[in-house]
């Protein structure tokens, strides 16, 4: 029996250590809420009380005053696109931030005629450090009114926006689309300006397309007026906006998946009675080797 107790205790300790590792060890994956490094979005999610969505079907906020942020680096199922369409049609605000992902799937589902180009947007003259980090300072009147002077992009693309759509920001005339990705402008490659933020309506709601999801990451939020832009876009949903980000279409590693599952468990353990029950079980398992026969 002593061997059995030791084995059970060892398993219990291993579980506790594993849980602590999951909680303490940070994520390093792009655009993850738990990632506090340069490429994560922990600062943005904490600053705006962002809800992490693990399912479009179950975690979507109400359309009224609801904001859904999509960073579509994984393809969508038809059922998921139908859910997004209904959310926007009923009055929700959808922010699609894409550069080289599957944003056009969403735009097509919403019957929009705007598209993400998918080629890198470079600017050798109006940039921060290098041409892959273009600087934008051509804004529509509503952005000028809130004091927006400069946006800093990071490996962005452009948006093809036919007349009838509202362009909120454009790149400079010295920018170009590097279709062959050789880092140089070629004669057959288009020069700017290009739309980088476009908005249009769908049903009762609003769609905003942004050609660079990197404005959300920790290292870019403080650059230029990136943070002010994000605040403005969220405010389009009203003063009491509920902001949710869809993590189901951002590539995750096993650590991120495990962190998400643990967060779900914590939600279920909000009751103090459940917390006490779990603490009691852990205490029993970890102290079993100290028990003596008959006590």
Secondary structure, 3 states (H helix, E strand, C coil): CHHHHHHHHHHHHHHHHHHHHHHHCCCCCCCCCCCCCCCCCHHHHHHCCCEEECCHHHHCCCCCCEEEEECCCCCCCHHHHHHHHHHHHCCCEEEEECCCCCHHHHHHHCCCCCEECCCEEEECCCECCCCCCEEECEECHHHHHCCCCCEECCCCCCEECCCCCEEEEECCCCEEEECCCCCCCCCCCCECCCEEEEEEEECCEEEEEECCHHHHCHHHHCCCCHHHHHHHHHHCCCCCCEEEEECCCCCCCHHHHHHHHHHHHHHHCCCHHHHHHHHHHHHHHHHHHHCCCCC
